Amino acid sequence: MNGGRGELSAVSPAPGSPATARRPPYRVPVPVHLTVLSGPSGVGKSTVVARLRREQPQIWQSVSVTTRAPRPGETNGREYFFVSERDFDAMEAEGKLLEWAQFAGNKYGTPRAPVEEKLRAGTATLLEIDVEGARQVRAALPGTLLVFLAPPSWDELVRRLTSRETEAAEVIRRRLAAARHELEAGSEFDITLVNTAVKDVCSQLVALMMAQPVH
């Protein structure tokens, strides 16, 4: 995936921008075909991806498979492909998953074939996965751009997680414990975006993915 690609030096966002890139200036391969968006639970990754789907149809977003039950309002094939644990284990054993992880008793993974098909076609592709999954993808596909989505503050992340009414208190407790650990992994990523405004995060993410070489 790295052959013949140039590089782009990105410019720092304007002071006071609601979504702030923390580690500018950074350098990314151009064009970027595969981008991973990751970050702690509750930071707003799904909200960012939902907006991208509406506004940027030229960017293809992979849909993960999971063994957890759908939440209210979720549709099979949109937020996730909901499968049985038996079917998930069969996919993993047959090498059909690009990455996978387990959390809170449920398994999550990225189907390999659709991603590889889009990359062969040169389509800008986005994966929304957890930190461990991001590590697995980078190991498998070294040219991947890793983008870390961070909360404005720890208190705001706690508020977002505890305001959910779809999960038990013990699940939220585990998510908060995992979030502390995941926040420490931000330094492993190529760029960090702070999610204070979804529209600004989307704009910066699109700019990264659709960047053109500097001549």
N, C-alpha and C positions, 0 to 999 in steps of 0.2 A: 504493500500500500504506500510505501514511501518513495518509490521510484519516480524521479523527474519532477518532484514537487518543489516549488519555491517556498519562501517564508514571508510572513507578514509581521511587521512590528505594529502592535496595536497602540492606540493613543489613550491616555488616561481619560476617564469621564470628566466632564466639567464639574468644578467644585459645587457641592450641594445637590448633585444628581441623586434622586431617590434610590436608584440601584447603583451601587458603587463597586467597581472592580478593585480588589484589595492589593493585587500584586503587580500593577503595571510598572514599567512597560513589560509586556510578555511577548513571546514569539510563538507562532503556531504554524504548522505546515499548511500550505495552500495548494489546491483547494482542500478543505476539510470534508471528507466524505462521511466519516463516522464520528459522532460526538456522544459522549456519555454525560448525562445530567444526574448528579447524585447529591446526597446531603442527608442530614438527620431526619428521622420520622417527624412529621408535622411541620416541616419547613415550608411546604407549599409546592413541592415538585409537580404533583398531579394537576394543580391549578395552572401552573405555568404551561404544562404540556397541553392541557385542554384549550388554552388560549391560542397556542401555536397551531393546533389542529384547525381551529376556526379561521385564523388569519394567514397562515402560511402553508397552503396545500402542497406546495412544491417540496416541502420537507416531509419525509416519511418517518413516522414514529412507530417503532416496534411495539407490539402489544405482548406483554408478558403472560405466562401461564402461572396459575397459582392453585393451591389446594384449599385455600380459605373460602368461606362462603361469601357470596356477594353481599355488599352493604346496600342499604336502601338507596334506590336510584341508579345502581350500577347495572350495566348490561353486558352480557357475555359477548366478547369480541371487541368491546369498546374500551372499557377500563382494563379488563383482563380477560383471558380465556380461563374459565373456571373448570378445573378437571379433578378427577379423583386422585387420591394418593397413589393408587396402583398405576394409573395412566401416567402420572408424573414420573414415577420411578422407572417405568418402561422407557420413557423419553430420555431420561438421564442415562440409563444403561446402554441405550442404542446410540449415544453420542449426538442426540438431536437438540441438545441445549448448549448454547454458547457459554452460558454461565448459570449458576443457580445457588441459592442460599436458603437457609431455614431460619424462621423467626417466629417466636410466640406459638410454636407448634404447627406452623404452616410453612409450606415450601413455595418458593418463587423462582422463576427461571425465564430465560430469553430463548425462544425457538431459534435455532441456528440457520436453517435453510432460508427463511425470508430475508434475514439480514444479509447473508452472503449474496443472495440474488440482487438486492438493491445496490450493494457495493460494486458488484460486477457491472451493473448498468450505470455506475457513476452518480447515483442518486444521493443527495444529502440525507443522511440517516441519523436519527436521534434515538438513544436508549435512555429510559428513565429507570434507574436501578439503584440498589443500595451500594454502600461503600465496598463491601466485599465483592460484590458482582463487578464493580468498576475495576477492581484489581485483577479479577479473572479475565475480563475483556482486554485490558491492556496487555496482559501476558500473552493472550492468544493473538491479538491484533495490535502490534506495537505502534502503529501510526494513529491510534485513537486519540482524540482530544478529550481530556477529562475536565469537566466543569463542575465545581462544587458550589451548591446553593446553601448559603448560610442565613440564619435568622438575624434580625436586627439586634437582638439581645437574647440572653438565656431566659430572662423573665418572659419575653414575648413567646418563645418556643414553648415554655411551660404552659402559658395561657392557651395557646392554640391546641396543645395536646389534651389538657384537662377540660377544655370546653366541648370536646367531642362527647356525643351521647350514644355512640354506637359500640363502645368498647367497655369492658369491665375494668374496675379500678386496678386489678393486678396486671392486666395487659398494659394499661397506661404507665404503671410503675416500671414495667420492663422496658417500655419504649423510652422513657426518660433516662433510664440507666444506659440504654444503648446509645441514646442521642449524645450523652456526654462523651462516650467513647468515639462515636463517629465524628464529632466536632474536632477531635484531636487529629483526625486523618486529613483535614483540609489541606495541610502542607504538601500532601502527596499529589495534589491535583495541579493542573496547568494554570488554572485561573479560578478565582472565587468571586461569585456575585452575591451581594447582600439583598435579600428579598424584602425590601421595604415597600415596593410597588411592583405588582405583577407585570404591568405593561412595560415598565422600564427594563425589567429582567428579560422579558421576551425580546425587546428591541436589541439588547446587547447580545443575547444568545443568537438571534438571527444574523446579526452583523458578524459574529464569529464564524458561523457555519457557512455563510454566503460570501465570505471575504474573497477578494481578488488580489492577485500578486501586485506588489508595489514595483513599478518599473523605474 
